[in-house]
Amino acid sequence: MPKESAFCPPSLRRGLLWLALVSIWLPPMSAKAQKNSPDIPVVSTATAIENARIVQAPGQVIDSGTVVFRDGVITAVGRRVAIPYDAHIIDAGDTLTVYAGFIDALSHVGIPEPRNQGQPESVPDRSNPPFERAGITPERSARTALDPDDDSVEAMRNAGFTTALVAPRGRMLPGQATLALLAGSDASDMILQGAEPMFFQFQGAQGVYPGTPMGIMSKFRQIYREADRRMQLEAMYADDPSGLSKPPFDRVHEAFFPVVAQDRPVAIWTGDVLEIHRAMKLQEELGFSMMLFGLEGGFDTAEKVAASGAPVALTLELPDKPRWAAKVEADSLQQVLDAYDDETRTATFRDVEAEQSNLESRQLWSRARYVGMAAIYHEAGVPFALASMGADAKDIHDNLREMVNEGLPADAALAALTTNAASMLGVSDRMGTVRAGMMANLVVTHGTLFDEDTTITMTFVNGHAFEAPASEGRRGGTSNSDRANSDR
């Protein structure tokens, strides 16, 4: 009997013999058959939200229907929609409402706040500092600073926002804003093609020129006109360089070339009524394309802003309620407002109680003007969006509800968050409504938007689901029972 090989034990030889026999009668499996084998799980990107109230656009509602989306795109919306066999199904149970994802018209979301800045560096000539020291960096872009892991991204997503025009941080001219999705594995996943305006604000430099509003306006004029002159020189040189010196390169002025050519608008953040007038004055003088943001305190400027034709986004930030008012019922506060008379005078300085009552009434009256400003712009026919810059994410829905209670129609408020914002930023062809062909940017709520007890249960960004934490309450959260409904 032959000696067994040390390299092939009997058990292995029997296995090889069995495989050889099986291969005689089993036909070979093609690569295609292996790929499509039912034993190999296929991950589906399709989702269907059924039995939901669907608000396709302000005033356009399907009482009970289905939204289907795949690969980040809505494929079907309606009362009777065929659901793909491989779709993950979310049964709304006739208790959930689907809206288009909210669009933040301007914010710093996703841009981390700078740390340990320390004292700004000193310069030899404070009247003529380097551009960067003066807060003038228009060549920069928010694209390079986006961080999907920044806490602000999740906070705004929990509040129902799926997209934002993100401005870089800085002072007078921090750089170019960029349109971004509020989700992604890295910055490149977040960036969308769309509006990229030059961001400008009336925030002066620290300890150097320009540090005042008048200095800021003067500096903006200087940069704009110098950029215009350099553009003409470069055009002449490109047309016929013979006998001409090559125009010098300057990154700040070159960044302004698209502004001068009106190919890039200037997004101006205004914090009070004077800044609104200053912004419009600069635009009238220089003729650039302008977008107006903030407009805090612009109660009496609605008609002039409307006449300017500039796209508008109002601030979502509201003044805090006086401490004493936070503990008073709404009906009682309204009685204080109704009794307010601007001409009231106390009879004597000893009448402390009357003086205090009058002061409290004036505080409420002044704040009510800010809360009611959105309604004023709506009545003036200004189609505005809303911007969260300066606002705390957890306060946004309370502020929106107050605006609605002060006269802003609910459909107008929804339009400001969706269709108006999409139009202002040039992306109406892909977001702002719940229709086939649009991006799957959606907000799912338990209850009707702007109601006191409404909660946000889920947000979809480009088809990716994000469940709002229960602890957030109505400011972007959901209860455990709401979550169960959304997952059925």
C-alpha positions as CSV (number, residue, x, y, z in Angstrom):
1,M,0.0,0.0,0.0
2,P,1.5,3.3,-1.0
3,K,2.6,5.7,1.7
4,E,0.2,8.7,2.3
5,S,1.6,12.1,1.4
6,A,2.3,14.4,4.4
7,F,0.9,17.2,2.3
8,C,-2.5,15.7,1.5
9,P,-4.2,14.0,4.4
10,P,-7.0,11.5,3.7
11,S,-9.8,13.9,4.8
12,L,-8.7,16.5,2.3
13,R,-8.4,13.9,-0.6
14,R,-11.9,12.7,0.1
15,G,-13.2,16.3,-0.1
16,L,-11.4,17.0,-3.4
17,L,-12.8,13.8,-4.8
18,W,-16.4,14.8,-3.8
19,L,-16.0,18.2,-5.4
20,A,-14.8,16.6,-8.6
21,L,-17.8,14.3,-8.8
22,V,-20.3,17.2,-8.1
23,S,-18.7,19.3,-10.8
24,I,-19.4,16.6,-13.4
25,W,-23.2,17.0,-13.2
26,L,-23.6,20.6,-11.9
27,P,-23.6,23.3,-14.7
28,P,-21.3,26.2,-14.3
29,M,-22.9,29.4,-12.8
30,S,-22.3,32.6,-14.8
31,A,-21.0,35.8,-13.2
32,K,-24.4,37.4,-14.0
33,A,-26.3,34.7,-12.3
34,Q,-24.1,35.0,-9.2
35,K,-24.7,38.8,-9.2
36,N,-28.5,38.4,-9.3
37,S,-28.7,35.5,-7.0
38,P,-31.6,35.8,-4.5
39,D,-29.2,34.6,-1.8
40,I,-27.1,37.9,-2.1
41,P,-29.0,40.7,-0.3
42,V,-29.5,43.9,-2.3
43,V,-29.7,47.2,-0.4
44,S,-32.6,49.3,-1.7
45,T,-32.5,53.1,-1.7
46,A,-36.3,53.3,-2.3
47,T,-38.6,54.7,0.5
48,A,-42.3,55.2,0.5
49,I,-44.2,57.2,3.0
50,E,-47.9,56.1,2.8
51,N,-51.1,57.2,4.4
52,A,-49.7,60.7,5.0
53,R,-51.1,64.2,4.7
54,I,-48.9,65.7,2.0
55,V,-48.4,69.5,1.6
56,Q,-46.9,69.7,-1.9
57,A,-46.7,73.5,-1.8
58,P,-48.4,76.2,0.2
59,G,-52.2,75.8,-0.3
60,Q,-51.7,72.5,-2.2
61,V,-52.6,69.5,0.0
62,I,-53.2,65.8,-0.5
63,D,-55.2,64.7,2.5
64,S,-54.0,61.1,2.4
65,G,-51.4,60.0,-0.1
66,T,-48.0,58.5,-0.7
67,V,-44.6,59.9,-1.4
68,V,-42.0,57.6,-3.1
69,F,-38.3,58.5,-3.6
70,R,-35.2,56.6,-4.7
71,D,-31.6,57.7,-4.9
72,G,-32.4,61.1,-3.4
73,V,-35.1,61.9,-6.0
74,I,-38.9,61.9,-5.5
75,T,-40.3,59.5,-8.1
76,A,-44.0,59.6,-7.3
77,V,-46.5,61.6,-5.3
78,G,-50.3,61.1,-5.1
79,R,-53.3,59.5,-3.6
80,R,-52.9,56.2,-5.6
81,V,-49.2,55.5,-6.1
82,A,-47.6,52.2,-7.0
83,I,-45.0,51.4,-4.3
84,P,-41.9,49.6,-5.5
85,Y,-41.5,46.1,-4.2
86,D,-38.1,46.9,-2.7
87,A,-39.1,50.1,-0.9
88,H,-38.8,50.7,2.8
89,I,-42.3,51.6,3.8
90,I,-43.2,54.2,6.5
91,D,-46.8,54.1,7.4
92,A,-47.9,57.6,8.5
93,G,-51.1,56.1,9.9
94,D,-53.1,59.2,8.8
95,T,-51.4,61.1,11.7
96,L,-48.2,62.5,10.0
97,T,-47.8,65.3,7.5
98,V,-45.1,65.6,4.9
99,Y,-43.7,69.0,3.8
100,A,-40.9,70.0,1.6
101,G,-37.6,70.4,3.5
102,F,-37.1,73.9,4.9
103,I,-34.5,76.2,3.3
104,D,-32.4,78.6,5.4
105,A,-31.9,81.6,3.2
106,L,-28.7,82.6,5.0
107,S,-26.8,81.4,8.1
108,H,-23.4,80.2,9.4
109,V,-24.6,76.6,9.8
110,G,-21.8,74.1,9.3
111,I,-19.1,76.8,9.8
112,P,-17.4,76.2,13.1
113,E,-16.9,79.3,15.3
114,P,-13.2,80.3,15.5
115,R,-11.5,79.6,18.7
116,N,-8.7,81.3,20.6
117,Q,-8.6,84.3,18.3
118,G,-6.8,86.4,20.8
119,Q,-6.0,90.1,20.2
120,P,-5.8,91.1,16.5
121,E,-2.3,91.8,15.3
122,S,-1.1,95.4,15.2
123,V,-0.2,97.1,11.9
124,P,2.1,100.0,11.1
125,D,-0.7,102.1,9.5
126,R,-4.1,101.6,11.0
127,S,-5.7,103.8,8.4
128,N,-4.5,101.4,5.6
129,P,-4.2,97.9,7.0
130,P,-3.8,94.8,4.8
131,F,-7.1,93.5,3.4
132,E,-7.2,90.4,5.7
133,R,-6.6,92.5,8.8
134,A,-9.4,94.8,7.7
135,G,-11.8,91.8,7.4
136,I,-11.9,92.0,3.6
137,T,-11.4,88.5,2.1
138,P,-13.9,88.2,-0.8
139,E,-11.8,85.6,-2.6
140,R,-12.6,83.1,0.1
141,S,-15.5,80.6,-0.1
142,A,-17.7,79.0,2.6
143,R,-17.1,75.7,0.7
144,T,-13.6,75.4,2.2
145,A,-14.9,75.8,5.8
146,L,-17.9,73.5,5.8
147,D,-18.0,70.8,8.4
148,P,-20.9,68.3,8.3
149,D,-20.1,67.3,11.9
150,D,-20.5,70.8,13.4
151,D,-23.3,70.8,16.0
152,S,-25.2,73.5,14.2
153,V,-25.9,71.1,11.2
154,E,-27.8,68.6,13.4
155,A,-29.5,71.3,15.3
156,M,-30.9,73.0,12.2
157,R,-31.8,69.6,10.7
158,N,-33.8,68.7,13.8
159,A,-35.7,71.9,13.2
160,G,-36.7,70.7,9.7
161,F,-34.1,72.5,7.6
162,T,-32.5,70.5,4.9
163,T,-30.6,73.2,2.9
164,A,-29.0,76.5,3.7
165,L,-27.1,79.3,2.0
166,V,-24.0,79.3,4.2
167,A,-22.0,82.4,4.6
168,P,-18.3,82.4,5.8
169,R,-17.6,84.0,9.2
170,G,-15.7,87.2,9.3
171,R,-16.3,90.9,9.3
172,M,-17.0,93.4,6.4
173,L,-16.4,91.0,3.4
174,P,-15.8,87.5,4.7
175,G,-16.2,85.8,1.3
176,Q,-18.6,84.0,-0.9
177,A,-21.6,82.1,0.4
178,T,-22.4,78.6,-0.8
179,L,-25.6,76.5,-1.0
180,A,-25.3,73.4,1.1
181,L,-27.3,70.3,2.1
182,L,-27.4,69.8,5.8
183,A,-26.0,66.3,5.7
184,G,-23.0,64.5,4.2
185,S,-19.9,62.5,5.0
186,D,-17.7,65.5,4.1
187,A,-17.9,69.0,2.7
188,S,-18.0,67.9,-0.9
189,D,-21.2,65.8,-0.1
190,M,-22.9,69.0,1.2
191,I,-22.2,71.4,-1.6
192,L,-24.9,72.2,-4.1
193,Q,-24.7,74.1,-7.4
194,G,-26.7,77.3,-7.0
195,A,-26.4,80.8,-5.7
196,E,-23.0,81.9,-4.4
197,P,-23.3,85.6,-3.6
198,M,-20.7,87.8,-2.2
199,F,-21.4,88.2,1.6
200,F,-21.2,91.7,3.0
201,Q,-22.2,93.1,6.4
202,F,-21.8,96.4,8.3
203,Q,-19.3,94.9,10.7
204,G,-16.1,97.0,11.0
205,A,-12.6,95.9,11.6
206,Q,-11.1,95.8,15.1
207,G,-8.8,98.8,15.8
208,V,-8.2,99.6,12.1
209,Y,-9.9,101.1,9.2
210,P,-12.7,100.6,8.3
211,G,-14.3,100.5,11.7
212,T,-17.4,102.6,11.3
213,P,-20.5,102.4,9.1
214,M,-19.3,105.4,7.0
215,G,-15.8,103.9,6.7
216,I,-17.3,100.5,5.6
217,M,-19.4,102.2,2.9
218,S,-16.4,104.2,1.7
219,K,-14.2,101.1,1.6
220,F,-16.8,99.1,-0.4
221,R,-17.1,101.9,-2.9
222,Q,-13.3,102.0,-3.3
223,I,-13.0,98.3,-3.8
224,Y,-15.8,98.2,-6.3
225,R,-14.5,101.1,-8.4
226,E,-11.0,99.8,-8.4
227,A,-12.2,96.4,-9.5
228,D,-14.1,98.0,-12.3
229,R,-11.0,99.9,-13.4
230,R,-8.9,96.7,-13.3
231,M,-11.5,94.9,-15.4
232,Q,-11.3,97.5,-18.1
233,L,-7.4,97.3,-18.1
234,E,-7.5,93.5,-18.4
235,A,-10.0,93.7,-21.2
236,M,-7.8,96.2,-23.1
237,Y,-4.7,94.0,-22.5
238,A,-6.6,90.9,-23.7
239,D,-7.8,92.6,-26.8
240,D,-4.4,94.0,-27.8
241,P,-1.4,93.6,-25.4
242,S,1.0,95.3,-27.8
243,G,2.7,98.3,-26.0
244,L,0.9,97.7,-22.8
245,S,2.3,96.5,-19.4
246,K,0.7,93.4,-18.0
247,P,-2.0,94.5,-15.5
248,P,-1.0,93.5,-11.9
249,F,-3.0,90.7,-10.2
250,D,-4.9,91.3,-7.0
251,R,-7.0,88.5,-5.5
252,V,-9.4,90.9,-3.7
253,H,-10.3,93.0,-6.8
254,E,-10.4,89.9,-9.1
255,A,-13.0,88.3,-6.7
256,F,-15.1,91.4,-7.3
257,F,-15.0,91.1,-11.1
258,P,-18.2,89.0,-11.2
259,V,-19.9,91.5,-8.9
260,V,-19.0,94.4,-11.2
261,A,-20.2,92.4,-14.2
262,Q,-23.5,91.6,-12.3
263,D,-22.8,87.9,-12.6
264,R,-22.6,87.5,-8.8
265,P,-25.0,89.3,-6.4
266,V,-24.0,90.9,-3.1
267,A,-25.8,89.4,-0.1
268,I,-26.0,92.2,2.4
269,W,-26.9,91.4,6.0
270,T,-28.7,94.4,7.6
271,G,-29.1,94.6,11.4
272,D,-31.2,97.7,11.7
273,V,-33.2,100.3,9.7
274,L,-30.1,102.5,9.1
275,E,-28.2,99.6,7.6
276,I,-31.2,98.8,5.3
277,H,-31.0,102.4,3.9
278,R,-27.2,102.3,3.6
279,A,-27.3,99.0,1.7
280,M,-29.9,100.4,-0.8
281,K,-27.9,103.6,-1.1
282,L,-24.7,101.7,-2.1
283,Q,-26.7,99.6,-4.6
284,E,-28.2,102.8,-6.2
285,E,-24.8,104.4,-6.5
286,L,-22.9,101.4,-7.9
287,G,-25.6,99.3,-9.7
288,F,-24.6,95.8,-8.5
289,S,-27.1,93.0,-8.0
290,M,-28.3,93.0,-4.4
291,M,-29.9,90.5,-2.0
292,L,-31.2,91.9,1.3
293,F,-31.1,89.8,4.5
294,G,-32.1,90.4,8.1
295,L,-33.9,93.7,7.9
296,E,-34.4,93.8,11.6
297,G,-36.4,96.8,12.6
298,G,-37.4,97.5,9.0
299,F,-41.1,98.2,9.9
300,D,-41.3,101.3,7.8
301,T,-39.1,100.2,4.9
302,A,-41.3,97.6,3.3
303,E,-42.5,99.8,0.5
304,K,-39.0,101.1,-0.4
305,V,-37.6,97.5,-0.2
306,A,-40.4,96.3,-2.5
307,A,-39.6,99.1,-5.0
308,S,-36.0,98.1,-5.1
309,G,-36.9,94.7,-6.5
310,A,-34.1,93.1,-4.4
311,P,-34.8,89.5,-3.2
312,V,-35.4,89.6,0.6
313,A,-35.0,87.2,3.5
314,L,-36.2,88.3,6.9
315,T,-34.5,87.3,10.1
316,L,-35.8,84.4,12.2
317,E,-34.4,86.0,15.3
318,L,-36.7,87.9,17.6
319,P,-36.0,90.1,20.6
320,D,-36.3,88.2,23.9
321,K,-39.5,88.6,25.9
322,P,-39.1,90.8,29.0
323,R,-38.5,88.5,32.0
324,W,-41.7,89.7,33.7
325,A,-43.7,88.8,30.6
326,A,-42.5,85.3,30.4
327,K,-44.6,84.3,33.4
328,V,-47.8,86.1,32.2
329,E,-50.6,84.4,30.2
330,A,-51.0,85.5,26.6
331,D,-54.5,87.0,27.2
332,S,-53.1,89.2,30.0
333,L,-50.2,90.3,27.8
334,Q,-52.6,91.2,25.1
335,Q,-54.6,93.3,27.6
336,V,-51.4,95.2,28.4
337,L,-50.8,95.8,24.7
338,D,-54.3,97.0,24.1
339,A,-54.1,99.5,27.0
340,Y,-50.8,100.9,25.8
341,D,-50.9,104.6,24.9
342,D,-47.7,106.2,23.7
343,E,-48.8,109.6,25.0
344,T,-49.2,108.3,28.6
345,R,-47.4,110.4,31.2
346,T,-47.2,109.8,34.9
347,A,-48.4,112.7,37.1
348,T,-45.4,112.7,39.3
349,F,-42.0,111.1,39.7
350,R,-43.4,109.4,42.8
351,D,-46.0,107.5,40.8
352,V,-43.6,104.5,40.5
353,E,-46.3,101.9,39.8
354,A,-47.8,103.8,36.9
355,E,-44.3,104.5,35.4
356,Q,-43.4,100.8,35.7
357,S,-46.7,99.8,34.0
358,N,-46.1,102.2,31.2
359,L,-42.6,100.9,30.7
360,E,-43.8,97.3,30.6
361,S,-46.4,98.2,28.0
362,R,-43.8,99.9,25.8
363,Q,-41.6,96.9,26.0
364,L,-44.4,94.7,24.8
365,W,-45.4,97.1,22.1
366,S,-41.8,97.4,20.8
367,R,-41.4,93.7,20.7
368,A,-44.7,93.2,19.0
369,R,-43.5,95.4,16.1
370,Y,-40.6,93.0,15.5
371,V,-42.8,90.0,15.7
372,G,-45.3,91.5,13.3
373,M,-42.8,92.7,10.7
374,A,-43.2,89.5,8.6
375,A,-46.9,90.3,8.3
376,I,-46.1,93.9,7.2
377,Y,-43.8,92.7,4.4
378,H,-46.4,90.2,3.3
379,E,-49.1,92.8,3.1
380,A,-46.7,95.0,1.1
381,G,-46.4,92.3,-1.5
382,V,-42.7,91.4,-0.8
383,P,-42.1,87.7,-1.4
384,F,-39.6,87.0,1.3
385,A,-37.6,84.0,2.5
386,L,-36.4,83.5,6.1
387,A,-32.8,83.5,7.4
388,S,-31.6,81.9,10.7
389,M,-28.4,83.9,11.1
390,G,-28.2,85.0,14.7
391,A,-31.1,82.9,15.8
392,D,-30.9,79.9,18.1
393,A,-32.2,76.7,16.4
394,K,-34.3,75.8,19.4
395,D,-36.2,79.1,19.2
396,I,-37.0,79.0,15.5
397,H,-40.4,77.3,15.6
398,D,-41.6,79.3,18.6
399,N,-40.6,82.5,16.7
400,L,-42.4,81.3,13.6
401,R,-45.5,80.5,15.5
402,E,-45.5,84.0,17.0
403,M,-45.2,85.5,13.6
404,V,-48.2,83.6,12.4
405,N,-50.1,84.6,15.5
406,E,-49.3,88.2,14.8
407,G,-50.9,88.2,11.3
408,L,-48.6,86.3,9.0
409,P,-50.7,83.7,7.1
410,A,-49.6,80.2,7.7
411,D,-49.2,79.6,3.9
412,A,-47.0,82.7,3.6
413,A,-44.8,81.4,6.4
414,L,-44.5,78.0,4.7
415,A,-43.7,79.7,1.4
416,A,-41.0,81.7,3.1
417,L,-39.4,78.4,4.3
418,T,-39.8,76.6,1.0
419,T,-41.0,78.0,-2.4
420,N,-39.9,81.6,-1.8
421,A,-36.5,80.6,-0.5
422,A,-36.0,78.1,-3.4
423,S,-36.9,80.9,-5.9
424,M,-34.6,83.4,-4.2
425,L,-31.6,81.0,-4.4
426,G,-32.3,79.8,-7.9
427,V,-33.1,76.1,-7.0
428,S,-36.9,76.0,-7.6
429,D,-36.2,73.3,-10.2
430,R,-35.0,70.8,-7.6
431,M,-36.4,71.8,-4.2
432,G,-39.1,73.7,-2.3
433,T,-42.1,71.5,-3.3
434,V,-43.1,67.8,-2.9
435,R,-43.3,66.7,-6.6
436,A,-41.9,64.0,-8.8
437,G,-38.4,64.9,-10.0
438,M,-37.5,67.1,-7.0
439,M,-34.8,66.2,-4.5
440,A,-36.0,64.1,-1.6
441,N,-35.6,66.8,0.9
442,L,-38.6,66.3,3.2
443,V,-39.9,67.1,6.7
444,V,-42.3,64.8,8.5
445,T,-44.3,66.2,11.3
446,H,-46.9,65.0,13.8
447,G,-49.4,67.7,13.6
448,T,-49.8,70.8,11.4
449,L,-46.9,73.1,11.1
450,F,-47.0,76.2,13.4
451,D,-49.5,74.5,15.9
452,E,-48.5,74.7,19.5
453,D,-48.0,71.0,20.1
454,T,-46.6,70.0,16.6
455,T,-43.5,67.9,16.6
456,I,-41.0,67.1,13.9
457,T,-40.5,63.3,13.7
458,M,-38.1,62.9,10.7
459,T,-36.1,64.9,8.2
460,F,-34.9,63.5,4.9
461,V,-31.9,65.2,3.3
462,N,-31.3,64.0,-0.3
463,G,-33.2,60.8,0.6
464,H,-31.3,60.1,3.8
465,A,-33.4,59.8,6.9
466,F,-32.6,61.6,10.1
467,E,-34.8,60.9,13.2
468,A,-35.3,63.9,15.5
469,P,-34.4,63.2,19.1
470,A,-37.4,63.0,21.5
471,S,-35.7,65.4,23.9
472,E,-36.0,68.3,21.4
473,G,-39.8,68.4,21.9
474,R,-41.7,70.5,19.3
475,R,-38.5,72.3,18.3
476,G,-37.5,69.6,16.0
477,G,-38.2,66.6,18.1
478,T,-40.7,63.8,18.6
479,S,-42.2,61.7,21.3
480,N,-41.7,58.0,21.5
481,S,-45.2,57.3,20.2
482,D,-44.6,59.7,17.2
483,R,-41.4,57.7,16.4
484,A,-43.3,54.5,16.5
485,N,-45.9,55.8,14.0
486,S,-43.2,57.0,11.6
487,D,-41.5,53.6,11.6
488,R,-44.5,51.4,11.1
